[in-house]
Structures are given as C-alpha cells and as structure tokens.
Amino acid sequence: MLRIAWKGIVARKRRLVMTSLIIVVGVAFISGTAVLSDLLTRSVNDLVEEAYQGIDAMVRSTEAEEHPMGVIATRRATPADQLDLVREVRGVRAAEGIVQFSPQMLDKEGERLASFGLPVFALNWLEDEDLASGNVIRGRGPTGPDEAVLDFHTSEDLGFEIGDRLTLQFPTGAATPEIVGIGGLGSDGKDSTGSRVVILETSWLQELINQPGGYNYISVAGDGSMSQDELATTIAAVVPSGTEVITGQAFIEENQESVGRLLDIIEQLVSAFGYLAAFVAAFVIYNIFSILIAQRTRELALLRAVGASRSQIMGSVMLEAAVVGVLAAAIGLLAGFGLAVALKRVLGSILSLSEGLPRITLGAIVTSIVVGVLTTIVSALIPAIRATRVAPVAAMSEVGTETARIGWSRRIFGVLFVVGGVTLVLLGVRDAVDSPLAVIGAGSALLFVSLVVIGPLFAGPISRFIARPLPALRGVSGRLARDNASRNPKRTTATGVALTIGVGVVTVIAVIAASFTVSFRSSFETQLKGDLVIDSGGFGGGGFQPSLVDQVAAVDGVEVVTPLRFGPTRVLNSVAGLEAAARPAEEIAADPTGDSGVGASGPAGEEGFLI
C-alpha cells in the first residue's frame, strides 16, 4: 500500500503541488513572523541592556497609569528635591533626573513629520557618562537653552547637520534649537532604536513642557560599595512615601518585557493572516481530495476487490495528505525564513539589529509542521473515510459513488454550528468575555464551517437559479456549467466557502475603514464651525503661546477667536494612584510636579489649534 500511495502522489504531483501552495503561504506568514519577532526581540533587548547598563537603581513615583497593551506605565513626575535627597544617600556616586516628552518635529522644508511615522522623543542631557544611554559622535552636548543634540539616523534621513536649526513644537510653543551635536545609542553612539531623538538642556526642556523642577524618574549610579539590591534598599529608606526604588537590572528587564509584549502583539496580528490562509486551505484541500476520490472510484474499488482492507485504503489516502502537508510545511518554513531575511535588510536601515542571519527557532519549526501537516490531514480525513466506503462492485461501473443526499445529521450539526457561531460573535461584540477578539474569531470560524455543513441545502437550488440563463447564452457549455454546479451541492459549497472567507475578510476591513472615515468626518464637520483653523501640530504635543490669541484677534476681519486646548492626560490607575485621588484639594494645588487633576495628570499650557 505504501508503494501504491507513492505512485498515486507521483501520478498527481502537479495537482497536489498546486494544492499545497496555499499551505505554503500560511506557513510562510507564521514562521516568518516568528523568526523576525525573535530577531527583533533579541536586538531590542541588547539595545536596552546596553543603554541602561550604567544604572544601578531607579527612583520613580508609585502613582502610574498602567497600560493594558503592555507599554511601560506612565508615572507622575518626581520633584527635584528628591534628586538632591538621593544624591546624599550613602553608596550613591551619581544621580540624574530624567525628563522625557514627545514633541512634534518639522523637517528642513518646514513640513510637520507624519503623526503615525517614527516616534519623536525629547530627552534631557545627562552629564554622567555611565547614566547617559548614548554618546555624541560629532560636535558636543548642549550647554544651555537653544541648543540640541540630534540622533544620527534622523540627521541622515532628514538632512540635518551641525549648525542647522530644528523646529519642535511643545505645549508652551515652538522651539528652534541649534544642532550642536550628532549622537546615538551605545558606547560608540552608533546604535539606534529607529526613534527620532532630540536631547536638550534639562532646565530648558522642563520649561518647554511646563514641568519646572519635575522629572519622569531619577537614575542612580552606585560607587561600587554595595550591590544593586542593597543600594535600592538604602535609597528606599530615605525617600518619601509615594516613591518606589527598583534596581537597574529590574528596570532593564521591565523595559525588555514591555518591548516583548508589544512585539508579541504585532506577531499575533501578522500571524493571524497565516492562520487565516491555513483555514482557507482546509476547505481547498478538502475539496481537492473529494475530487480525487471521485476520480479514483474504480481504482479504489479494484484495490478492495483484490483484498485491500478499509484501513489500508484510508491509510494510503492519509499518507498522500501527510506527504503534501510535510512538503508544504518545509517549503513554507524556508519561505518564511527568506521573508525574515528580506525584512531584516529593510528594518536594518532604520534600527540596529543583531548581526548575522536570523535564526529559525524551535517554536517556528514546530508551529510550521503542526499547522501544515495537521491542516492537510484534517482536511483530507472526511474524503479518506469516504474512500473506504467504495464498494468492490463499483470497479465494474463508470459511475461515481458520490451522493448529493443531505442527511439529518448534517442538518442538525449545521444548525448547532450556526447558533454556536452567532452566540460567540455576540458575546465578543458585547465584550462579555475576557478575550473578545479571540471569541469573535472563533465564532466567525464556526460560522464558516457551518456553511460547509449546512450550505449544500441551499447550494443546489441557488446554483440552478443563478445558472438558469446560461444554456440560452452559452449553449452546451452553459448547460454543462449549470448541471455541474447543481449536481453535487456538497462539492459546490466546499469550493465556494474558500472564496467566501476571502470576500468576508475584505468586507470586514472595508467596513471598518469606512466606519472610521465617516465617524471622523462627521465629528469634525459637526464640531468645527470656524472659517479658519490655525493648527499647532495636530494631535501631538504641539501648542501656541497664549499671546497668539490676541495677535490673531487684532487682524482685520476677525470677529471671534476661540482657543482650543487638548492633550494627553494620564489616568493614574495604579493602586497608589487611586489612593492619591483622595488627597485634599489644597495639597493637589501645591503639587510641585506640574501635574493637574485628581488621580490624573498632563502637561499644562495652550495646546491644539485656534479657530
């Protein structure tokens, strides 16, 4: 039977190869994203460890906004008096306050960079070399206001050089510092995360973001007299309540874990297309093997007539499916590796990646084999079972054994699948479960499966109705097309479902895109009533000086000027943040960090645009 199965594969190799292509595409997506994700994770982890390796302890507020997507929590600012306190602690060699903000940046032609492009970060200049996460390649660091260091990647990408002026938009207005240095991450300043980084003098950056004396966190370098744990414990004993101290290694691992979660989300989103392709492939393979079994009726009947058992017949068909699955998985794995190599070349021009070729992880290999082989075998299982039912007497007839009869079991299971699929989709849409997207996906898959189960009840009549004019239009060809489509509704349904899934996915994406477009357009059309808009940077961190309101109002022809302010607000949803919400109003008013609101914080100043 092994020899017979192999001869069957060789005799139909072209059809089986074409059948396996869709499995190859799905496995390539899955394995390629896994390989690329592993490369990005290792590269970013190395960059994070190198950038923060000089930090022995980190001081920060316990009041934070915890992000459900895995991003590092946004914390309440730490006042400057804590920096002076930390510097006096035994075992501390150096301590620096860190200030971070995301302003809007303009290119050399004065055009604002795309809001959804590479992120822009403004950081403060650190004097201590161990605590600084990078180095200046050319020029020098900023020594006062109106000076900046720009990362080398942005310099090369946008054509900025030392002596040029940047235009940055902050909550308090625009800043145009002169570039006095070009730098990057790492000890040699030649590494990059792909972000656009501008480094400014500390007090000036605090002034620009309207956060005088406030730091995002305080980084500490020890003098070597104690371990990181001992140093963190010593500092924690002297800082006030509402402040936590973690070791530098814990801070590194926290950042690495955050990046890893983000990469996992991206990997899952891209891999979803691979699993979708495998899902579609299941219907295609089912249909192909159904056709092959129908064509081999006499061959299988002859095998039964000469003594082959049903298990041998089924084994030969499943062996063909297994061979197709293994070959498709192997080719898909190699294709995914090639895709990862190509993407590495593209991403390597943006961020610093590990040298050498990406590695094929054990997880990628196992996943590729499981998806490729399991999808093929499961899809061929029903046709294989059908092959065992070919009677030996069929060898004497040219008539196939396929039947168009729709049994009650198919009707019952079809209804159950429809009810189950609709129920899961409704639970996901109404957010009644922990993982709504996964539940919606499972419900949608169940609905597509129900089409295969219960679809034959409608495929025959619908096919005859749609194809009714074909004989008159195309003669014999039209009549043959109509009869072939309606003769076996099971086969027609299985063929159509694969296309239905593709059309369904395209429809979902189109509906979501159209809904967003209509929603945003309607929102702006109903809210913006002015004749002119002076934009300060869209929805980013830009803003205007309040004096601009009077200047615009003084222009001839201007009747009403309405300043509109908006910006990011941090909802402190950590335990400490919720406890802080009960603070007295006078204590909040005296808060030196520049944050505003009860249990929330955000940069002050005029932001947004004027109407």
Disulfide bonds with the S-S distance in Angstrom:
none
